[in-house]
Amino acid sequence: MPVAFRDNSGPPAEADARKISPFEKVTFYHWLVVVIASCGWLFDCMDQRLFTLARESALKELLRNDPAALVHLKTSIGSATTSMILGWATGGILFGMMSDEIGRVKTMVLTLVIYSGFTGLSGFAHTEAEFVVCRFLTGLGIGGMFGAATTLVAESVPGHFRPVALGSLQALSALGNILGSQISLHLQPGATNVWGNFSGWRVLFFVGILPALLAVPIMFLLKEPEGWKAARAEAARGGGKMRVGSPMELLRVSRWRHNALIGLLLGVSGMIGLWGIGFFSPELISTALAGAPQHTIDTVRGWGTTFQDIGAFAGMLSFTFVASYLSRRIAFLGSFIIAMASTIFVFHSLRSATDAYWMLPVMGFAQLTVFAGYSIYFPELFPTRLRGTGVGFCYNTVRYLAAPTPILMGWLSYQLSSIRTAATIMASIYLVGAIALIWAPETKGKPLPEG
């Protein structure tokens, strides 16, 4: 009979959990895990932001000798973004399974080196094709980091501290986005000859190599969770009856299959809402400030996205509070409603730099709240032996579904001659997540599942 490994989370019952402070019995090592894992995801998000701010200038330069291609610049931007999302999805699934097989810590190191290295190589691209390939390879590492970091934290800290730890991990990712935006103000993407003959966008990507240094503390300070070691040993003793890191096992058992499908539906709403719509805020600013000098546009985009990420930070902390004290499902429902409303409002109404500075934080708050939910909720849906695989499936399979949407956004913007109308139409995706909550299990106050 399979051994049901107890979660190291403390009290199994919600009633007991209410009597304990979230920070009780939290050790220095627990904080160390949260801080280092958060940094891994933070710098991952910094690289993502550098891309969203640099992609327009990069493709303008790479396509400067092809006037016909420049006419469809937004479609090329969408293609490059889609390439990265496809890499993200592929890497998330592959490295999710790998984290169940070889461990969370080793997987974090590998994904960190991949996303940092190929971000740097993006700055050496000389054709659109080279740029797109580099973005796909960068996406492999970006996708793998989230699952490894969240499962490491979920399995390493006490259960009563878990929602705060995972919510904080996701909220701190906004600091990575802010860091990317602030760097772009000093190394503006559209500037020429910033470092020798290198344009600003190329130097931005070179900066993206630096997070690879984080691999040193990850390797020497973090250890694999005891629960993962025990689950792997039990799977080995079971002679293949309880497989580790198996997508087929994930989909074979009805409970895990149900949870995986719910996670996928919740994930696709937020992912399309952010990458298919929300992260087109730099292009929305370009539309609103059409005719202004490029320096002015780059400045407004840098500060606008900074404020957008400050709003995101507040939104993710808000989700963490609601999910911890009310319920996961209520937090998700409120997030989907305000995300759809704010997206439509901002894309319809933003007309000036002043608008960007107060509207984008509102949209950032709303759109990123659900991402705190993913970091808290997804690890709570699966057993230890399948947790990395399950989180990878929920958070990254949706990227295959979301991958065409940046191209769709660019195509609709061209066909309708309006990025505003395109965004309004696509914002209906948030309804998918809201409806999926009808069948979503509530995990508040429960230990991590096993079986």
C-alpha positions, 0 to 999 in steps of 0.5 A: 500500500503506497505511503501517504507522505505528510506535508511539512506544512503543520496543521491539516485543518483550517480551524487549527491554521487560524490559531497560528501566525503565518510566520510562526516556526519559520526559520532562517532557511525557510526565508533563504529559500523564499528569497533565492527562489524569488530572485530566480523568478524576479530576474526571469521577469526582468528579462521578459520586460527587457524584451517587451520594451526592446522588441519594437526597436529591435525589429525596426532595426532588423527590418530597416532594409525591408520597407514591405515588412516594416508596414506589418511591424506589429505582426512581426512583433507578435511573431517574436513574442509568440516564439518566446511564448512557445519556448516558454510552454515547451520549457515549462513542460520539459523542465517541470518533468525534469524537476520531478526527476532530478530535483527542484534545485538542479532544475532552477540552476539549469533554467537560469543559465538558459534564459540568461544566456540566450537573452544575451545572445538576442543582442547579437541578432542580425536578422529577424529569424535569428532574433525569433530563434533566440527568443524561443530558446530564451523562453525554454529557460523562462518557462522552466524557472517558475515551476521549479521555484514554486514547487521548491518553495511549496515543499520547503516551507511550513503549510501555514506560511505557504500562501504568504511565501508563494504570493510573495514570490509572485509579487516580487516578480513585479520588481523584476519588471520594474527593474527592466523598465528602469534599466530601459530609461538609462539604456533606451531601446531606440538609442543608437551607438550606446556602447560602441556601435551597439544600439540601445536594445542590444545593450539591454539584452546584454544586461540580461546575462547578469542574472546567471550569477544567481546560480552560485547561491542556488547551488551552494545554499539550497537543498532538495525538499525532504518530501521530494526525496521521500516521494522519489524513493517511494516511487522507486520502491513501488516498481513503477506503480507510482511514477515520478514526473509522468504526464501520463500519470497526471492525466490517468488519475481522475483527480489529478486530471480534473485539477490539471484541466481546471488549472489550464482554464484558469491559466489560459485566461490570465496568460492571454490577458497579459501576453496577448493584450496587457504587454502591448502597453508599450505599443499602446503608448506609441499609438497614443503618442504618435508623432512625438520624438522617439526619446519621448516615447521611450521615456513614457514607455519606461515610466509607464511600464514601471507604474504598471508593475507597481500596480501589479505588485500591489495587485498580487499582494492583494490576491495573496491577502484575499486567498489567505483569509477568504478563499482561493476561488473568491480571489480568482473571481474578483481578479478576472472581473476587474482584469476584463473591466480595466483592460477594456477601459485602459485600451479605450481611454489612454490618450496621453503620457499623463493617462499612461502614468495612472491608467497603466498601474490600474491595469497592472493591478488587475491583470497580474492579480491572477498570477499570484493565484497561479503560484499559490494555487497550482502547487496545491492541486497535485501530489509531490511526485507530480507537483512539478509536472502538474504546475508545469502543465497548468502554467505552461501548456496554456502558453501553446494556446496563448502563443498565437494571440500576440500575432492575433493582436497584431493582425486584428490591430492591422485589420481594424486599424486600431489596437484599441478595438483589438484589445477590447475584443480579446479581453473577453478571454477573462470570462473563461477563467471565471466560468471555470471556477464553478468546478475548481476545488477550494484548497484553503486550509488544506495540506498539500495533497498526496496519493 
